[in-house]
Amino acid sequence: MGLVAGGLVVAVGGVLFMAGAETEDGESDDFSADTSEPFFNPRQRDWGEGMCESMASLKALKTDSAKKADTFSGSPVSVASTYLTSASSALEDISRKFAAVDSLTRIPDTERLRASYLREIDRVRPEVRELSDADGLAGLSTREKTGRAERVTSLVAGIKEPNPSWDQLLHDQWFEVAANSPGCVAVRQAEHAKSGSSQPSEAPEPVPPLPPAADGASLGACLDGACEVRVMKPAADIKVGGLTLEVTRDGSRVTVRHSYPSGGAVRVNLSEEGARGTFGRGGDATSTVTVELKGMNRNGAVLRINSSLPPG
């Protein structure tokens, strides 16, 4: 598979960087720039690092709770009381951390991910707070305090990962680059150190950059019959004139398919830079759409489309 260099992402010292374009307020919220200057967009960096820190705190609480779930029975009552206080405090802090992360309106998945974590945490937080209340614990028997502690470990264990999760979203180049921000790398290193692992935290394997796309990710630009666009989702429909192209990709190739109203379909597989496929309208050789693969990586593809069809 041919991959084109020069574009969104470059690797510097094992860490990926992405450039952005300036918005009206002077800060970048556009991650589709075609430059390869080695710096993180500030908003991308801050979002990634805020999420990495918040997720690490939640993971640490869940790990600690799982370890203590079976230790309360037979232990001094202070063990259960101490856990209840610390777990409630940690959950409140984690909720504040997620709430403080500024999501980016131009990338909806950032807000969905953050909001999903907050909903799950806030679903259990009131009960954890009530079970851990110092006044409520006063006068309870050892068995009752142990029961409360066990209930809290169950609530913490029941905090679900969002769907799609952070790991599932890493197929998107934006999320993968955010995961390699300096703060996220530091969080992974700290987790390895705490677990006693001798292996250093490794960043995901660098992704060869996509080539520039004149129309960015705006698939609607193809409607007039000529465009150059990035396709980042695994499947997308692109309308060109009065014809619809069904585009799917799996990291090693791009498949373009067109179904005819009268029945039947034409499909072409594009797996190398410069590969092309041509589609016609109802057998009319003079009314054609040509799709060229300009470049691709595992996160997306850039297609150049030209058509002799009238705008649809």
Number of C-alpha atoms within 10 A of each C-alpha: 13 15 17 16 14 15 20 24 28 24 16 11 6 13 19 24 22 28 23 23 15 13 10 7 7 8 13 16 20 17 21 19 18 21 17 17 15 16 16 21 21 14 19 26 22 19 21 27 23 21 27 23 19 23 20 18 18 22 13 14 20 20 14 15 21 16 11 16 18 11 13 21 16 11 11 11 16 13 17 25 20 12 21 27 17 13 22 22 15 16 21 17 15 22 19 13 17 24 16 14 18 17 24 15 10 11 13 10 17 20 15 16 20 22 16 18 25 18 15 17 22 16 13 16 20 13 15 25 18 14 20 25 15 12 9 11 17 9 9 11 11 19 14 14 24 26 15 20 28 22 17 25 24 15 18 24 15 13 17 13 13 17 13 13 15 20 11 11 16 17 17 15 22 19 19 22 24 26 27 23 25 15 19 22 18 16 18 19 17 15 16 15 14 9 9 9 11 8 9 11 16 12 17 14 11 17 16 19 25 25 23 22 23 15 17 18 15 15 18 14 18 22 20 18 22 21 22 24 23 24 25 20 15 17 15 15 16 20 19 26 18 13 21 15 20 15 20 19 24 14 16 13 18 25 17 23 19 19 14 14 8 7 6 8 11 14 16 17 17 21 20 18 17 14 16 18 18 17 23 19 15 11 9 9 12 11 14 19 22 16 24 19 23 26 26 29 23 19 22 22 24 25 23 21 22 19 23 17 20 13 15 12
